[in-house]
Amino acid sequence: MTPLLNTQDLTVQATPAQSVVSCTDAELAARIQGLEKEMRVLLWEQLQCIAEADHRAIHTDTTARSLPVWLQGLLNIDPRDAKTRVTVARNVEDRRSLYGETMPPDMPDTAAALSEGAIGLDHARVIVNGIRRLPEYARCHQVAEVEATLAGYARTMSPRELEKLAERIRYLLDQDGAHRNEEDQHEARELHYGTTRDGMTVIKAKLDRETGAKFAALMQPLAAPRPEIDGEKDPRTVGQRNADGFAALLNLALDHDGTPRAGGQRPQMTIAIDFDDLKQSLGFINEDGMPGTLNTERAITAQNARRIACDAEVLPIVLDGDSLPLDVGRAKRTAPTHIRTALLRRDGVCAFPGCDRPPGTPEAHHVQHWVDGGATNLDNMVMLCAHHHRTLHNQRWDITMCDGRPEFIPPPTVDPRRTPKPGGTALPARHREYLRELIPVPRGPAGAP
């Protein structure tokens, strides 16, 4: 192997020639890039030292049970990092034969890229693992070709992208093994859900790659950040956006005619609540009424029960004073298809001022709640996305109809003057109207109508 480093004061060499504060942007970027290359070259030389320590079994002189454990303690690094360095070192070390002849490393292209500082430790780890997972015949006959390919792409790819390429190569060279792997993943699938003491539902799942891809394809658009409004970004965390996207996904499933039926009925969420509590005025916080009960036997506030009962495949079970069913839903409660079509035409996906069609299932909201006698017709309904539907109920916005279009009146906490805000046309629909004004309508030949 190559001689060990001639130990010098490396801190002096690493000291920048000039203060980084006085660097131009280009000089600063070049310095960062240069330091990364230097660190990678030093890492490669450290790997050579680790390989020599492995040959000497240096850890046996200590209490460490293995070289990775010894290295972990020596460098104060994580166990995974120590194991990776030892594994990579064994594959990129300069070797000597029994006769003292210099032999190339097991992975020469990877070693060359490391020595040049062109790739890092994570790249090398991906290459080593990719080679190890090849079928036996490929490791015997095609390992050089595969290693050269991966090392070449590692110079321009991130470790994450390189890992995908390594997997594709393995799937190409070991299609039977790849199929068995997918079957094993399918057998290992699991999903568990339960209700915590505070009534929240906890879901834990492990999905095979096919199901995971379907889930990701559905969730990504539904959990995307909402467009900025007046320069303000979506305040939700990633976890909250995912939860909202999952809620929208459930709404889509409940609305779909293909959802499996139980006892001849589509799956329905039920809310049992006293009729007087459901009709309780929303003018004051303490007048919201007693809570209802979900089909999961957990409580839900009367305020949210009113919101949920506006529209969607939810079956409200209204109880009388003796907690006996008084009315199980009403045919006029849910907007029929022709009403929803007209609402979508008038309001877009969401009529709330400034809404730019957030992802999710639109919900038809009654201006005068259906339980208060509000009619299920175009003049008493507006389309809202799930976010603004909740906002309207929680903040207690009022809605009036002006010339057939809704106007939203904010609560005093939002606007003390309560200035009405016109709604009723989602931004994309408004954009289409602008385009029609800008682009002349083509006319037919002279004399044509």
URGI-V774645 format. One record per pair of residues at least 24 apart in sequence whose C-alpha atoms are under 6 Angstrom apart, sorted by the first residue. I is the first residue (numbers start at 0). J is the second residue. Records with the same first field share a line. If there is no record, write none. Layout:
BEGIN
I = J / J
END
This chain:
BEGIN
0 = 93 / 94
36 = 116
39 = 116 / 119
40 = 114 / 116
43 = 113 / 114
46 = 88
47 = 92
50 = 88 / 89
108 = 147 / 150
109 = 150
117 = 154
118 = 154
122 = 158
125 = 162
129 = 165
133 = 169
218 = 244
221 = 358 / 359
225 = 357
247 = 359 / 360
267 = 312 / 313
268 = 313
269 = 293 / 294 / 313 / 314 / 315
270 = 315 / 316
271 = 316 / 317
272 = 317 / 318
273 = 317 / 318 / 319
274 = 317 / 318
277 = 301
309 = 364
310 = 362 / 363
331 = 375
346 = 423 / 424
347 = 424 / 425
349 = 382 / 383 / 384 / 425
350 = 382 / 383 / 422 / 423 / 424 / 425
351 = 422
352 = 422
355 = 426
END
